[in-house]
Amino acid sequence: MGKKLFIQFGKVVNMFALLMVFQSANSTCVWVFHQPKFPDDAEKYIK
């Protein structure tokens, strides 16, 4: 039972992380003077 719950929790965390990548790939930094370098691996999620 514990291992099954741990695997389901891991899937939820992975989906949340992927949603954050989608969100950050399609938005810009709110600060005017700083736009951090965007990872090359995440560029495929840009619309």
Buried (B, 14 or more C-beta within 10 A) or exposed (E): EEEEEEEEEEEEEEEEEEEEBEEBBEEEEEEEEEEEEEEEEEEEEEE
